[in-house]
Amino acid sequence: MPNRPQAAADAGPRLWFSPPDAGDRPRRALTRERVVAEALTVISTDGAGTLSMRALATRLGVVPAALYRHVRSKEQLRDLVVDGVLAEIDCQPGPALAWAEQVKVLAHRLRAALEDHPGIAGLLKTRDPLGPHSLALAEAFLTPLQAAGLTDPETALVFSLIYDYTLGFALTDRTTVNEQRVQDTATRHQLHSFFRSLPADRFPALTALGEHIWTDNRDQRFTASLDTLLGGIQTARRRSARQPRR
């Protein structure tokens, strides 16, 4: 019996020097996790204001209607992105630490997560996220503050102060022009020379202090401000405890 020729479908792909894309190549399944991850990339790269469902669908290679099988709206998508970033924060600061140290640990972790994902701090300032991980973070902050012996209104106020301060600090992220200017050694030295060259009779303070203000001390600034805030709270609490009750 003569040999039958090999099916063209089997030999065809090997006949091409530059094979065409296979029509049956499997496509990545669209999932909520993939949608949220791509939205986070958009926000971190170009800012929250650039996020649109149509543009996001184009990036994912789907029609916009496909996104709505996984998220109800752009607002829900933003909440999912924020909660996903907050999920990265370890909300267990260590029960053996004093209450103020626990708060500091959490604030540093929140700042780190926000600075790792540019654009999220700005998004948090415009909304009141109530997802599971944002609730867990709020609970983690409030628990040591309650242990400080503050009244309920004082506890809520202190929580807002620390949270707002951390968000505000993260908004001035490392990518801003001023931060990049002081992080670059050569540019920083040029700045210091400029301040020393100013007329001392007109700018005595800047001439003396400019090189100490425009310096690469971002971590030190955050820690010092946080210490000052918590130190003031502790001082006020001790003063209140010494006052006789009426």
Phi and psi in degrees as GROMACS dihedral restraints (atoms count N, CA, C in turn):
[ dihedral_restraints ]
;  ai    aj    ak    al  type     phi  dphi    fc
    3     4     5     6     1   -66.9    20    10
    4     5     6     7     1   147.7    20    10
    6     7     8     9     1   -65.5    20    10
    7     8     9    10     1   136.1    20    10
    9    10    11    12     1   -82.4    20    10
   10    11    12    13     1   140.8    20    10
   12    13    14    15     1   -63.3    20    10
   13    14    15    16     1   145.5    20    10
   15    16    17    18     1   -65.6    20    10
   16    17    18    19     1   141.0    20    10
   18    19    20    21     1   -56.8    20    10
   19    20    21    22     1   139.0    20    10
   21    22    23    24     1   -60.1    20    10
   22    23    24    25     1   -31.5    20    10
   24    25    26    27     1   -65.0    20    10
   25    26    27    28     1   -29.1    20    10
   27    28    29    30     1   -78.2    20    10
   28    29    30    31     1   -39.5    20    10
   30    31    32    33     1   -87.3    20    10
   31    32    33    34     1   -23.8    20    10
   33    34    35    36     1   -50.7    20    10
   34    35    36    37     1   -54.5    20    10
   36    37    38    39     1   -59.5    20    10
   37    38    39    40     1   -27.9    20    10
   39    40    41    42     1   -79.9    20    10
   40    41    42    43     1    -8.9    20    10
   42    43    44    45     1   -85.7    20    10
   43    44    45    46     1    -7.8    20    10
   45    46    47    48     1   -97.3    20    10
   46    47    48    49     1   131.3    20    10
   48    49    50    51     1   -69.7    20    10
   49    50    51    52     1   -41.6    20    10
   51    52    53    54     1  -120.4    20    10
   52    53    54    55     1    88.6    20    10
   54    55    56    57     1   -61.2    20    10
   55    56    57    58     1   143.1    20    10
   57    58    59    60     1   -71.1    20    10
   58    59    60    61     1   159.9    20    10
   60    61    62    63     1   -59.7    20    10
   61    62    63    64     1   138.2    20    10
   63    64    65    66     1   -70.9    20    10
   64    65    66    67     1   130.1    20    10
   66    67    68    69     1   -66.2    20    10
   67    68    69    70     1   -23.7    20    10
   69    70    71    72     1  -102.4    20    10
   70    71    72    73     1    19.7    20    10
   72    73    74    75     1   -62.1    20    10
   73    74    75    76     1   129.5    20    10
   75    76    77    78     1   -64.4    20    10
   76    77    78    79     1   137.1    20    10
   78    79    80    81     1   -98.0    20    10
   79    80    81    82     1   146.0    20    10
   81    82    83    84     1   -63.5    20    10
   82    83    84    85     1   132.5    20    10
   84    85    86    87     1   -67.7    20    10
   85    86    87    88     1   138.9    20    10
   87    88    89    90     1   -83.9    20    10
   88    89    90    91     1   121.9    20    10
   90    91    92    93     1  -126.1    20    10
   91    92    93    94     1   165.2    20    10
   93    94    95    96     1   -61.2    20    10
   94    95    96    97     1   -40.4    20    10
   96    97    98    99     1   -60.6    20    10
   97    98    99   100     1   -40.1    20    10
   99   100   101   102     1   -69.0    20    10
  100   101   102   103     1   -40.1    20    10
  102   103   104   105     1   -61.5    20    10
  103   104   105   106     1   -46.0    20    10
  105   106   107   108     1   -65.9    20    10
  106   107   108   109     1   -41.6    20    10
  108   109   110   111     1   -63.0    20    10
  109   110   111   112     1   -41.0    20    10
  111   112   113   114     1   -69.8    20    10
  112   113   114   115     1   -36.8    20    10
  114   115   116   117     1   -63.4    20    10
  115   116   117   118     1   -39.1    20    10
  117   118   119   120     1   -63.2    20    10
  118   119   120   121     1   -39.8    20    10
  120   121   122   123     1   -61.4    20    10
  121   122   123   124     1   -42.8    20    10
  123   124   125   126     1   -61.4    20    10
  124   125   126   127     1   -47.7    20    10
  126   127   128   129     1   -64.2    20    10
  127   128   129   130     1   -43.7    20    10
  129   130   131   132     1   -68.0    20    10
  130   131   132   133     1   -30.4    20    10
  132   133   134   135     1   -87.2    20    10
  133   134   135   136     1   -45.2    20    10
  135   136   137   138     1  -119.9    20    10
  136   137   138   139     1    -4.9    20    10
  138   139   140   141     1    99.0    20    10
  139   140   141   142     1   153.5    20    10
  141   142   143   144     1   -63.4    20    10
  142   143   144   145     1   -29.5    20    10
  144   145   146   147     1   -66.5    20    10
  145   146   147   148     1   -18.4    20    10
  147   148   149   150     1   -89.4    20    10
  148   149   150   151     1    -6.8    20    10
  150   151   152   153     1   -75.6    20    10
  151   152   153   154     1   121.9    20    10
  153   154   155   156     1  -137.4    20    10
  154   155   156   157     1   151.0    20    10
  156   157   158   159     1   -65.1    20    10
  157   158   159   160     1   -37.6    20    10
  159   160   161   162     1   -65.3    20    10
  160   161   162   163     1   -47.1    20    10
  162   163   164   165     1   -66.0    20    10
  163   164   165   166     1   -37.7    20    10
  165   166   167   168     1   -64.9    20    10
  166   167   168   169     1   -41.3    20    10
  168   169   170   171     1   -60.8    20    10
  169   170   171   172     1   -40.3    20    10
  171   172   173   174     1   -62.0    20    10
  172   173   174   175     1   -43.3    20    10
  174   175   176   177     1   -61.6    20    10
  175   176   177   178     1   -35.7    20    10
  177   178   179   180     1   -87.0    20    10
  178   179   180   181     1    -7.4    20    10
  180   181   182   183     1    74.1    20    10
  181   182   183   184     1    33.8    20    10
  183   184   185   186     1  -132.1    20    10
  184   185   186   187     1   171.9    20    10
  186   187   188   189     1   -83.5    20    10
  187   188   189   190     1   152.0    20    10
  189   190   191   192     1   -53.7    20    10
  190   191   192   193     1   -35.5    20    10
  192   193   194   195     1   -61.0    20    10
  193   194   195   196     1   -27.0    20    10
  195   196   197   198     1   -65.8    20    10
  196   197   198   199     1   -30.1    20    10
  198   199   200   201     1   -66.0    20    10
  199   200   201   202     1   -34.2    20    10
  201   202   203   204     1   -75.0    20    10
  202   203   204   205     1    -3.2    20    10
  204   205   206   207     1   -78.5    20    10
  205   206   207   208     1   -14.4    20    10
  207   208   209   210     1  -117.2    20    10
  208   209   210   211     1   -27.3    20    10
  210   211   212   213     1  -136.0    20    10
  211   212   213   214     1   145.7    20    10
  213   214   215   216     1   -74.3    20    10
  214   215   216   217     1   -35.0    20    10
  216   217   218   219     1  -161.6    20    10
  217   218   219   220     1   172.4    20    10
  219   220   221   222     1   -65.1    20    10
  220   221   222   223     1   -33.6    20    10
  222   223   224   225     1   -65.6    20    10
  223   224   225   226     1   -43.0    20    10
  225   226   227   228     1   -64.8    20    10
  226   227   228   229     1   -37.6    20    10
  228   229   230   231     1   -61.2    20    10
  229   230   231   232     1   -42.8    20    10
  231   232   233   234     1   -61.3    20    10
  232   233   234   235     1   -42.4    20    10
  234   235   236   237     1   -62.9    20    10
  235   236   237   238     1   -39.1    20    10
  237   238   239   240     1   -66.1    20    10
  238   239   240   241     1   -38.1    20    10
  240   241   242   243     1   -64.1    20    10
  241   242   243   244     1   -47.9    20    10
  243   244   245   246     1   -59.9    20    10
  244   245   246   247     1   -46.3    20    10
  246   247   248   249     1   -65.8    20    10
  247   248   249   250     1   -32.8    20    10
  249   250   251   252     1   -65.1    20    10
  250   251   252   253     1   -37.9    20    10
  252   253   254   255     1   -69.0    20    10
  253   254   255   256     1   -43.3    20    10
  255   256   257   258     1   -66.1    20    10
  256   257   258   259     1   -22.7    20    10
  258   259   260   261     1   -65.0    20    10
  259   260   261   262     1   -20.0    20    10
  261   262   263   264     1   -74.6    20    10
  262   263   264   265     1   -13.7    20    10
  264   265   266   267     1   -85.4    20    10
  265   266   267   268     1   128.3    20    10
  267   268   269   270     1   -76.1    20    10
  268   269   270   271     1   113.6    20    10
  270   271   272   273     1   -90.8    20    10
  271   272   273   274     1    16.9    20    10
  273   274   275   276     1  -112.8    20    10
  274   275   276   277     1    88.7    20    10
  276   277   278   279     1   -74.9    20    10
  277   278   279   280     1   -14.0    20    10
  279   280   281   282     1   112.2    20    10
  280   281   282   283     1   105.5    20    10
  282   283   284   285     1   -65.1    20    10
  283   284   285   286     1   -18.5    20    10
  285   286   287   288     1   -76.2    20    10
  286   287   288   289     1   -16.1    20    10
  288   289   290   291     1   -75.4    20    10
  289   290   291   292     1   151.3    20    10
  291   292   293   294     1   -63.8    20    10
  292   293   294   295     1   159.7    20    10
  294   295   296   297     1   -58.4    20    10
  295   296   297   298     1   -41.2    20    10
  297   298   299   300     1   -65.9    20    10
  298   299   300   301     1   -37.7    20    10
  300   301   302   303     1   -67.5    20    10
  301   302   303   304     1   -37.0    20    10
  303   304   305   306     1   -61.8    20    10
  304   305   306   307     1   -43.2    20    10
  306   307   308   309     1   -63.1    20    10
  307   308   309   310     1   -41.4    20    10
  309   310   311   312     1   -62.1    20    10
  310   311   312   313     1   -43.8    20    10
  312   313   314   315     1   -59.2    20    10
  313   314   315   316     1   -46.2    20    10
  315   316   317   318     1   -64.5    20    10
  316   317   318   319     1   -40.9    20    10
  318   319   320   321     1   -63.6    20    10
  319   320   321   322     1   -41.6    20    10
  321   322   323   324     1   -64.7    20    10
  322   323   324   325     1   -39.1    20    10
  324   325   326   327     1   -68.2    20    10
  325   326   327   328     1   -39.6    20    10
  327   328   329   330     1   -63.5    20    10
  328   329   330   331     1   -45.4    20    10
  330   331   332   333     1   -60.0    20    10
  331   332   333   334     1   -43.6    20    10
  333   334   335   336     1   -61.7    20    10
  334   335   336   337     1   -43.2    20    10
  336   337   338   339     1   -64.0    20    10
  337   338   339   340     1   -41.8    20    10
  339   340   341   342     1   -68.8    20    10
  340   341   342   343     1   -37.7    20    10
  342   343   344   345     1   -75.2    20    10
  343   344   345   346     1   -23.6    20    10
  345   346   347   348     1   -72.4    20    10
  346   347   348   349     1   -19.4    20    10
  348   349   350   351     1  -129.5    20    10
  349   350   351   352     1    80.4    20    10
  351   352   353   354     1   -53.6    20    10
  352   353   354   355     1   141.3    20    10
  354   355   356   357     1    99.8    20    10
  355   356   357   358     1   -24.0    20    10
  357   358   359   360     1   -74.2    20    10
  358   359   360   361     1   -37.0    20    10
  360   361   362   363     1   -60.6    20    10
  361   362   363   364     1   -43.4    20    10
  363   364   365   366     1   -63.8    20    10
  364   365   366   367     1   -36.7    20    10
  366   367   368   369     1   -67.6    20    10
  367   368   369   370     1   -39.1    20    10
  369   370   371   372     1   -64.6    20    10
  370   371   372   373     1   -31.5    20    10
  372   373   374   375     1   -70.2    20    10
  373   374   375   376     1   -16.6    20    10
  375   376   377   378     1  -105.1    20    10
  376   377   378   379     1     0.5    20    10
  378   379   380   381     1  -146.5    20    10
  379   380   381   382     1   169.2    20    10
  381   382   383   384     1  -119.6    20    10
  382   383   384   385     1    82.3    20    10
  384   385   386   387     1   -67.3    20    10
  385   386   387   388     1   136.9    20    10
  387   388   389   390     1  -129.6    20    10
  388   389   390   391     1    37.8    20    10
  390   391   392   393     1   -80.8    20    10
  391   392   393   394     1   172.3    20    10
  393   394   395   396     1   -60.8    20    10
  394   395   396   397     1   -37.4    20    10
  396   397   398   399     1   -81.5    20    10
  397   398   399   400     1   -29.7    20    10
  399   400   401   402     1   -69.3    20    10
  400   401   402   403     1   -35.9    20    10
  402   403   404   405     1   -66.7    20    10
  403   404   405   406     1   -40.5    20    10
  405   406   407   408     1   -63.8    20    10
  406   407   408   409     1   -37.5    20    10
  408   409   410   411     1   -68.6    20    10
  409   410   411   412     1   -42.7    20    10
  411   412   413   414     1   -61.2    20    10
  412   413   414   415     1   -42.6    20    10
  414   415   416   417     1   -62.0    20    10
  415   416   417   418     1   -39.9    20    10
  417   418   419   420     1   -64.5    20    10
  418   419   420   421     1   -37.6    20    10
  420   421   422   423     1   -71.0    20    10
  421   422   423   424     1   -43.8    20    10
  423   424   425   426     1   -70.4    20    10
  424   425   426   427     1   -31.0    20    10
  426   427   428   429     1   -60.5    20    10
  427   428   429   430     1   -52.0    20    10
  429   430   431   432     1   -67.9    20    10
  430   431   432   433     1   -30.3    20    10
  432   433   434   435     1   -66.3    20    10
  433   434   435   436     1   -35.9    20    10
  435   436   437   438     1   -64.1    20    10
  436   437   438   439     1   -35.0    20    10
  438   439   440   441     1   -70.3    20    10
  439   440   441   442     1   -13.4    20    10
  441   442   443   444     1   -75.7    20    10
  442   443   444   445     1    -9.2    20    10
  444   445   446   447     1    84.6    20    10
  445   446   447   448     1    18.7    20    10
  447   448   449   450     1   -80.5    20    10
  448   449   450   451     1   158.3    20    10
  450   451   452   453     1   -70.6    20    10
  451   452   453   454     1   165.5    20    10
  453   454   455   456     1   -59.6    20    10
  454   455   456   457     1   -46.6    20    10
  456   457   458   459     1   -62.4    20    10
  457   458   459   460     1   -37.8    20    10
  459   460   461   462     1   -66.6    20    10
  460   461   462   463     1   -40.1    20    10
  462   463   464   465     1   -60.2    20    10
  463   464   465   466     1   -45.7    20    10
  465   466   467   468     1   -63.4    20    10
  466   467   468   469     1   -40.5    20    10
  468   469   470   471     1   -65.3    20    10
  469   470   471   472     1   -44.7    20    10
  471   472   473   474     1   -64.4    20    10
  472   473   474   475     1   -40.6    20    10
  474   475   476   477     1   -57.9    20    10
  475   476   477   478     1   -46.4    20    10
  477   478   479   480     1   -63.5    20    10
  478   479   480   481     1   -40.3    20    10
  480   481   482   483     1   -62.4    20    10
  481   482   483   484     1   -45.9    20    10
  483   484   485   486     1   -69.0    20    10
  484   485   486   487     1   -42.6    20    10
  486   487   488   489     1   -64.3    20    10
  487   488   489   490     1   -46.9    20    10
  489   490   491   492     1   -63.8    20    10
  490   491   492   493     1   -40.0    20    10
  492   493   494   495     1   -63.1    20    10
  493   494   495   496     1   -44.3    20    10
  495   496   497   498     1   -64.6    20    10
  496   497   498   499     1   -43.1    20    10
  498   499   500   501     1   -62.7    20    10
  499   500   501   502     1   -45.6    20    10
  501   502   503   504     1   -60.9    20    10
  502   503   504   505     1   -40.5    20    10
  504   505   506   507     1   -65.8    20    10
  505   506   507   508     1   -42.2    20    10
  507   508   509   510     1   -65.5    20    10
  508   509   510   511     1   -26.8    20    10
  510   511   512   513     1   -64.0    20    10
  511   512   513   514     1   -30.6    20    10
  513   514   515   516     1   -88.4    20    10
  514   515   516   517     1    67.0    20    10
  516   517   518   519     1   -74.3    20    10
  517   518   519   520     1   176.4    20    10
  519   520   521   522     1   -68.4    20    10
  520   521   522   523     1   -11.1    20    10
  522   523   524   525     1   -88.5    20    10
  523   524   525   526     1    -5.4    20    10
  525   526   527   528     1   -69.0    20    10
  526   527   528   529     1   158.2    20    10
  528   529   530   531     1   -60.2    20    10
  529   530   531   532     1   -44.9    20    10
  531   532   533   534     1   -63.7    20    10
  532   533   534   535     1   -41.2    20    10
  534   535   536   537     1   -65.3    20    10
  535   536   537   538     1   -43.1    20    10
  537   538   539   540     1   -66.0    20    10
  538   539   540   541     1   -33.0    20    10
  540   541   542   543     1   -63.9    20    10
  541   542   543   544     1   -43.8    20    10
  543   544   545   546     1   -82.8    20    10
  544   545   546   547     1   -17.8    20    10
  546   547   548   549     1   -78.0    20    10
  547   548   549   550     1   -25.3    20    10
  549   550   551   552     1   -83.3    20    10
  550   551   552   553     1   119.9    20    10
  552   553   554   555     1   -59.7    20    10
  553   554   555   556     1   -46.8    20    10
  555   556   557   558     1   -63.6    20    10
  556   557   558   559     1   -45.2    20    10
  558   559   560   561     1   -64.8    20    10
  559   560   561   562     1   -39.1    20    10
  561   562   563   564     1   -62.7    20    10
  562   563   564   565     1   -41.8    20    10
  564   565   566   567     1   -65.6    20    10
  565   566   567   568     1   -36.5    20    10
  567   568   569   570     1   -63.7    20    10
  568   569   570   571     1   -40.4    20    10
  570   571   572   573     1   -60.3    20    10
  571   572   573   574     1   -45.5    20    10
  573   574   575   576     1   -63.4    20    10
  574   575   576   577     1   -40.3    20    10
  576   577   578   579     1   -63.3    20    10
  577   578   579   580     1   -39.0    20    10
  579   580   581   582     1   -60.8    20    10
  580   581   582   583     1   -46.4    20    10
  582   583   584   585     1   -65.4    20    10
  583   584   585   586     1   -38.5    20    10
  585   586   587   588     1   -67.4    20    10
  586   587   588   589     1   -22.9    20    10
  588   589   590   591     1   -85.5    20    10
  589   590   591   592     1    -8.4    20    10
  591   592   593   594     1   -64.8    20    10
  592   593   594   595     1   150.7    20    10
  594   595   596   597     1   -61.1    20    10
  595   596   597   598     1   115.9    20    10
  597   598   599   600     1   -65.7    20    10
  598   599   600   601     1   -25.1    20    10
  600   601   602   603     1   -73.3    20    10
  601   602   603   604     1   -27.5    20    10
  603   604   605   606     1   -93.6    20    10
  604   605   606   607     1   -33.1    20    10
  606   607   608   609     1  -129.4    20    10
  607   608   609   610     1    61.0    20    10
  609   610   611   612     1   -63.1    20    10
  610   611   612   613     1   -38.2    20    10
  612   613   614   615     1   -70.3    20    10
  613   614   615   616     1   -45.8    20    10
  615   616   617   618     1   -64.9    20    10
  616   617   618   619     1   -37.4    20    10
  618   619   620   621     1   -61.1    20    10
  619   620   621   622     1   -40.3    20    10
  621   622   623   624     1   -82.6    20    10
  622   623   624   625     1   -34.3    20    10
  624   625   626   627     1  -111.4    20    10
  625   626   627   628     1    -9.5    20    10
  627   628   629   630     1   -53.8    20    10
  628   629   630   631     1   -44.2    20    10
  630   631   632   633     1   -69.9    20    10
  631   632   633   634     1   -18.6    20    10
  633   634   635   636     1   -87.9    20    10
  634   635   636   637     1   -22.5    20    10
  636   637   638   639     1   -85.9    20    10
  637   638   639   640     1   -48.2    20    10
  639   640   641   642     1   -89.2    20    10
  640   641   642   643     1    78.9    20    10
  642   643   644   645     1  -140.9    20    10
  643   644   645   646     1   164.4    20    10
  645   646   647   648     1   -85.8    20    10
  646   647   648   649     1    78.1    20    10
  648   649   650   651     1  -131.7    20    10
  649   650   651   652     1    38.7    20    10
  651   652   653   654     1   -58.1    20    10
  652   653   654   655     1   -49.0    20    10
  654   655   656   657     1   -62.2    20    10
  655   656   657   658     1   -41.2    20    10
  657   658   659   660     1   -63.7    20    10
  658   659   660   661     1   -39.6    20    10
  660   661   662   663     1   -63.5    20    10
  661   662   663   664     1   -45.0    20    10
  663   664   665   666     1   -63.0    20    10
  664   665   666   667     1   -46.9    20    10
  666   667   668   669     1   -65.3    20    10
  667   668   669   670     1   -43.2    20    10
  669   670   671   672     1   -64.1    20    10
  670   671   672   673     1   -41.5    20    10
  672   673   674   675     1   -67.3    20    10
  673   674   675   676     1   -40.1    20    10
  675   676   677   678     1   -65.0    20    10
  676   677   678   679     1   -42.1    20    10
  678   679   680   681     1   -61.9    20    10
  679   680   681   682     1   -41.9    20    10
  681   682   683   684     1   -63.6    20    10
  682   683   684   685     1   -43.4    20    10
  684   685   686   687     1   -62.7    20    10
  685   686   687   688     1   -49.0    20    10
  687   688   689   690     1   -70.3    20    10
  688   689   690   691     1   -34.8    20    10
  690   691   692   693     1   -63.2    20    10
  691   692   693   694     1   -39.4    20    10
  693   694   695   696     1   -64.4    20    10
  694   695   696   697     1   -37.5    20    10
  696   697   698   699     1   -65.3    20    10
  697   698   699   700     1   -42.8    20    10
  699   700   701   702     1   -65.0    20    10
  700   701   702   703     1   -40.2    20    10
  702   703   704   705     1   -63.6    20    10
  703   704   705   706     1   -44.7    20    10
  705   706   707   708     1   -63.5    20    10
  706   707   708   709     1   -36.3    20    10
  708   709   710   711     1   -67.5    20    10
  709   710   711   712     1   -41.6    20    10
  711   712   713   714     1   -66.0    20    10
  712   713   714   715     1   -39.2    20    10
  714   715   716   717     1   -64.2    20    10
  715   716   717   718     1   -40.6    20    10
  717   718   719   720     1   -65.8    20    10
  718   719   720   721     1   -36.4    20    10
  720   721   722   723     1   -68.4    20    10
  721   722   723   724     1   -28.4    20    10
  723   724   725   726     1   -80.1    20    10
  724   725   726   727     1   -19.9    20    10
  726   727   728   729     1   -74.3    20    10
  727   728   729   730     1   135.1    20    10
  729   730   731   732     1   -67.5    20    10
  730   731   732   733     1   139.6    20    10
  732   733   734   735     1   -79.1    20    10
  733   734   735   736     1   140.9    20    10
